[in-house]
Amino acid sequence: MRKNTFIIKQRAFLKLYMLHEAEKGRLYGLQILENLQNYFKDLGYKPTKSEVYKSLHELLKDGYVTREPIIKEGAEMQTLYIYRIGDREKVKAYKDTVKADLDRSIALLQRALKDNYSQKRG
């Protein structure tokens, strides 16, 4: 992450949670989207399908996740892609970088709250 950004970028935030989901086991894209939307619903944040899929494809391209096709049988045969964690060392390094960016973002937000909403400004 770059230090000149204001707070953590949405895509990095999504990727962090997507990696967490992938670490739990085999997932497919729509399942990841639904899990994220449900998880953040109480906070008024609803990740879009396009952002989730763009993030997922970046994780795939960068080797953080792998995917394997499976054929879903039914009225129409359909190919689904199951995502799994890829290079675990690379994932750990990415998550450590995002953690540093999250910590900096929290500090910025806490300063804004203190400076603008604290009763004891001096």
SVG drawing of the C-alpha trace seen along z (x, -y; Angstrom):
<svg xmlns="http://www.w3.org/2000/svg" viewBox="-34 -26 40 59">
<polyline fill="none" stroke="black" stroke-width="0.4" points="0.0,0.0 1.2,-3.5 1.5,-6.0 0.1,-8.9 -3.4,-7.4 -5.9,-8.9 -7.5,-5.6 -7.4,-2.0 -8.7,-1.6 -12.0,0.3 -10.4,3.0 -7.7,3.8 -10.3,4.0 -12.4,6.4 -9.3,8.5 -8.5,8.9 -11.9,10.3 -11.9,12.4 -8.6,14.0 -10.1,14.6 -13.1,16.4 -10.8,18.4 -8.7,19.5 -11.8,21.1 -12.2,23.5 -13.4,23.8 -15.7,21.0 -17.2,19.7 -17.6,16.1 -21.3,15.6 -20.9,17.2 -18.1,14.8 -20.2,11.8 -23.2,13.0 -21.0,13.6 -19.5,10.1 -22.8,8.4 -24.4,10.2 -21.4,9.6 -21.3,5.8 -25.1,5.2 -25.4,3.9 -22.8,1.3 -24.6,0.0 -21.9,1.3 -22.9,3.5 -20.0,4.5 -21.0,4.5 -20.7,7.6 -18.3,5.8 -16.0,4.8 -16.0,8.3 -15.3,9.9 -12.6,7.4 -10.9,8.0 -11.2,11.8 -9.6,11.7 -6.8,9.5 -6.2,12.0 -6.1,14.8 -3.8,12.9 -1.4,12.2 -1.3,15.8 -3.1,15.2 -5.9,17.6 -6.2,20.4 -9.4,21.6 -10.6,24.9 -13.6,25.4 -16.4,27.7 -19.4,28.7 -22.7,28.0 -25.3,30.4 -28.9,29.6 -31.3,28.3 -28.3,26.6 -24.8,27.8 -22.8,24.8 -19.2,24.3 -18.5,22.8 -15.1,21.8 -14.1,22.8 -11.5,20.5 -8.8,21.6 -5.9,20.0 -2.8,19.9 0.7,19.1 0.3,18.9 3.5,16.9 2.5,14.3 -0.9,14.1 0.6,13.5 2.9,10.7 -0.1,9.1 -2.2,9.2 0.7,7.7 0.8,4.8 -2.9,4.3 -2.7,4.4 -0.2,1.5 -2.5,-0.5 -5.5,0.3 -3.6,-0.9 -2.7,-4.2 -6.2,-4.7 -7.6,-4.1 -5.1,-6.6 -6.2,-9.2 -9.9,-8.6 -9.3,-8.7 -7.4,-12.0 -10.3,-13.5 -12.8,-12.4 -10.6,-13.8 -9.9,-17.1 -13.5,-17.7 -15.8,-16.0 -14.0,-16.0 -15.3,-18.2 -11.8,-19.0 -10.2,-20.7 -7.5,-23.1"/>
</svg>
